[in-house]
Amino acid sequence: MNGLSRTRPPWLATAVVLLLSAAIPAAAATPGETIAGAARSVVKIYGAGGVRGLEAYQTGVLVTPTGHVITVLSTVLDSDTIDCVLDDGRRFAGRLIGADPRRELAVLALEGEELPALPLAADQPRLGAGSRVLALSNLFGVAVGDERVSAQHGVVAAVVPLDARRGAYEAPYRGDVYILDCTTNNPGSPGGALIDWRGRLVGLLGKELRASTSGVWLNYALPIDEVAKAYDDIIAGRATAPATTATERFDPAVLGVILVPDLLDKTPPFIETVRAGSPAAAAGLRPDDLLVAVNGRAVPSRMAVQQTLGGLAAGDPVHVTVVRDGMIVDCDLGPRPAREGGR
Amino acid sequence: MATVSIVPLNGSGARRGAVSPAVALSVALVAGLALVAGLALVAGGAALAPRWALAEEPGGGGGAAPPPATPDVVLGAERDRIAVMARASAAAVAIFAGEAGGGSGVLISPDGHALTNFHVVQPAGVAMKCGLADGRLYDAVLVGLDPTGDVALVKLVGRDDFPWAPLADSDTVAVGDPCFAVGNPFLLATDFQPSVSAGIVSGIHRYQFPAGTILEYADCLQVDAAINPGNSGGALFDAAGRVIGINGRASFEKRGRVNVGVGYAISANQVRHFLGALKGGRIVDHATLGATVATADDGRVVVSDILESSDAHRRGLRYDDEIVALAGRPVRTVNAFKNILGTLPAGWRVPLVYRRAGQQREIAVRLAAVHAPAELAALVAGEGGPRQRRRPGGPRKPPAPGDEPAPGEAPEAAPGRAEPPPLPDALRGLHESRPGYANYHFNVVERQRVAAAIAGHHVIERPAGPWRIVGRLAEGEVFRVELSAARGSIDLPTGTTSVDAGGELDANPSPPGSGGLLAALLLWRRLLLDGPDALGRTTYWGTVPGATVPAGRQAGAGADSLPFADVLESAVAGVEVRFSVAADGSIEGIDLWMAPDAEPCEVRFETGDRAANGLPQGFVVEHAGTTFGRFRIDEVVMEPATESATEPGTVPGAGDADGDGGTK
């Protein structure tokens, strides 16, 4: 990052740099040049939709010179013809080559050569709160043809796991996202590029979602490493399963936690036994512990435990909170194993 | 399209809604005071409580280390920024329109001219109260209205040294430029202290469709600075504190009428195109080409329909021609075409480049008005006229005799014709109603200003006799023109023609093929001799791009450097004539129509060195798209008055007595 942002206080640096870019010592490019450079890789995507609440447009980012576009998986792509319009007005037919239903990302292929791409540099460290970012997206579909997508400025306000939904639809991704202080949950914004002030792709704007608990519309982006993982999975053919709106379940027995029998609709998730030698035993969980949260999310029932664990990816850390003798105890169970028994 | 609700931003109704903590905080944010922690609270809400990352700095700086000294360059930049915002805030106007709401504005001249939105002043009527950051409340009077472009000009009174902000050339604004909005969001400025919100320019040359009662915004600037209800009419400033736009609308969805990071400002250059006419008290209209365009399968922008009565059609534009450029700006999308057209006033003549069968042609097209006068009046009254204009307790007056109500409108619904409430003392004598004008008083002011400039520029002997002009055409042949109060005649290689100056001029478009050159020159002489008021019913029309600008880069390009010419319009002796007048008072051109739908005679005076008496060195005459002639003046002889020549119309044919006019 720029040296200024480390010198804190961050609000001062942000405010000053935003208003007077000349104050950035030795900055190579103006914000305008940075935006203009990155915006060449941002794609206006037009597909299915146009009915109430479902726009027929979104945004994507060219990530290879040979025409791979990463975008969000949505009903817009549920169309025989997906029009992709580049910054210079060139129009391509996009072909859906795969999707990651958990991160809700998809990859389109355009027939092109030497296209302006923003590389998916997965090895970047995660951004911290206070990092200055720019969001490039075709919000409200306001840009057409060779018109440039919209640029918004902001900072990463927090890095937290996503817990979100839209109506009855629950977002399957539970990993970390960047919460942004600029309004990116506008129609057309999903799939837009989150870049840093050097023009590097650092994330992808997510779908329009509300926080599960508060109902607040979330302005967030998936970190670039998650985007890169999804891209790699899709290209390797590992994640082409269709999206499902039903959250999959994951039995905590795989981690060594045997819950009390599921007798009622909302059986409280008391632990009946802990299998010896299991991650649960290593973490110190005991029989009669009451599970109250998994990865920070309240789990009022056995069903909720299974669903929350199901929303995690294999390899995601599992962190549980239990009530034991009136005390709150936190335990780390390590990475979540792959799905049991190849179900 | 999506179900996007787009809402105008006047403050009406804003006070009824509670201001949420998020809104309050965003206001603090925009003042540059927000902490990252505060931002996170707003952005994340309660949903994200478990894992705050408050102390994490990019690069792992940590929260515990003592802060290093802030570099001087940062502190200096911040001081500069604060100073710029303070200057800009001083020019900000908080407009209060009584129970109708209010909005914002910005002062653009020390004598009190302030820009705002049409939709802000529309409910206010002729008089309003305006608060400035100095804590004082000023009376202001409506000056001019652009109901199509959502712009209004008002004038604050009581000082001649108002703080003001200059208009920038908005075509030099780039995406990513820092900018800030100053205004009166949610009508918070009860102490007249404006709110500042900072952001970046998100998009330029944006086109926003009209939606419901919301007006089309063409070629506007898109910003992510917080634009909320009540910001309407306030200025968008660049980092140097110059006005780049007038904030007017925003895209809102699903969160009610609050900022979602997408605001739109009318560009300063669009405002500049109309500013002259607005200062002249007019209700201005926007332009149509008389043709619609569409995107062809191969991406070209082609004419999809064209009116045969349009000037574009007369100049040769046809169905399926590809539009290449308009008013000096390239057209690559339908939006670009609408953007350019949407910023141009009706009546301007602009270059149009089109392509047919691989061949590119350039024509000059005179733009027609979008609305009929009655439609414009209805717009000003508001579609729901009576509802918009309702005042408590006041019974509606019956129409006054002689009023002409617009169809479906009560006459009192139209400002300019309405029976205005009594003006405050401070505004007495500053308003005059007249159809077609927001405030005719200022038309008189502008007309007198231009008349004084013309009189100051020309040195003319009075009382005057005939003027004899001798010179050469481009081909070297001699021409002679004689102009007197009674008669005009011209001696050309093709023959000699004359016009009776005493009667109606519309019967005689002499010389043939010119569209009425002699009539134009006769009226030109009368203007220089006796001033605009003596011509007939003369009004101040507004401004056009000056004649000194090369054709092809008139509107739009580098507008800050464009000199505009004032235009006087006169209906006289059966013809309609417009004189364009440069800032120095010299006459740049004449457009004369023998009939309302006729092709005008267009005279453009040479703008090089002028003679000591202020008269031009030459002129070019165009008619119906072709050049009638190029005239270089060698000599102008102004004869002293004789008894017979001073009274127009009384001695028809008196010029014949001079003998040498029409004998060759």
Interface residues (C-beta under 8 A of the other chain):
Chain A: M1 L4 S5 R6 T7 R8 P9 P10 W11 L12 A13 A15 V16 L18 L19 L20 S21 A22 A23 P25 T30 P31 G32 E33 T34 I35 A36 A39 G50 R52 G53 E55 A56 Y57 G89 R91 L127 G128 A129 G130 S131 L134 L139 F140 G141 V142 A143 V144 G145 D146 E147 R148 V149 S150 A151 Q152 H153 V155 A157 A158 V159 V160 P161 D163 A164 I179 L180 D181 C182 T183 T184 N186 P187 G188 A211 S212 T213 S214 V216 W217 L218 N219 A293 G296
Chain B: M1 A2 T3 V4 G32 A34 L35 V36 L39 A40 V42 A43 G44 G45 A46 A47 L48 A49 P50 R51 W52 A53 L54 E56 E57 P58 G59 G60 G61 P67 P68 T70 P71 V73 V74 G76 A77 E78 D80 R81 A174 V175 G176 D177 P178 F180 A198 G199 I200 V201 S202 G203 I204 H205 R206 Q208 Q222 D224 A239 S251 E253 K254 R255 N259 V260 G261 V262 T295 G299 R332 T333 N335 A336
